């Protein structure tokens, strides 16, 4: 893996952990997602226009079709994950989705994109995925609503794997600018959640009034995290990018332990070390 690709993905992980920390601190719902998506579209509009003017990307019908497909996959992931959190256990849905996603991303990349995976890459990816799974609690058979939780987690992980491979083809082969691809997803979220925001407008106003700074942080770092990943995918195989992205989970969990006082720091640091060993192994593959 190139140093530039590794740096981009690690920076993306920091951005991802930053906005996830703010989301957890604010503890909002769909209203928050609609609010920061609107702000993201406004904040990133000058950059989107600049790319359109300077780069003048030639996005034909295939590119438009893949942009639309990406927006659908990301929206489907959001809806499915929200449903999983409503009907299942967070401690099962989240780790299952995050562990399944990189496995399927790599599988789809090998099948669809023709990527070649070495044994060292497989070992490094497996270490990262296992570490993330254990860091977030593992799959405990005594959890309530086990079947629903695992079902939603696997389905969400399937969409993670699908949109990662799909987006990699869109930016690397069809040459759609990464920022424009992510921008389209933000617009899609706004349209989808507009009815919810309208019904709960008082909550939207309250979250903006009480958590303005945190919402702005999310609006900046949420798109930036994935834009950096998309840029990495333009010259780095999915088999590298997908597992290393999971470092964001490590940072989010540690932030919750240290900054939010969730405790369990010793166990989390142990699994953090396991994840980092997988990153090192994959980074030098």
HELIX and SHEET records of a PDB file:
HELIX    1   1 UNK A    3  UNK A   26  1                                  24    
HELIX    2   2 UNK A   30  UNK A   54  1                                  25    
HELIX    3   3 UNK A   61  UNK A   87  1                                  27    
HELIX    4   4 UNK A   90  UNK A  112  1                                  23    
HELIX    5   5 UNK A  119  UNK A  135  1                                  17    
HELIX    6   6 UNK A  146  UNK A  172  1                                  27    
HELIX    7   7 UNK A  178  UNK A  199  1                                  22    
HELIX    8   8 UNK A  201  UNK A  210  1                                  10    
HELIX    9   9 UNK A  212  UNK A  233  1                                  22    
HELIX   10  10 UNK A  238  UNK A  245  1                                   8    
HELIX   11  11 UNK A  247  UNK A  258  1                                  12    
HELIX   12  12 UNK A  265  UNK A  283  1                                  19    
END                                                                             
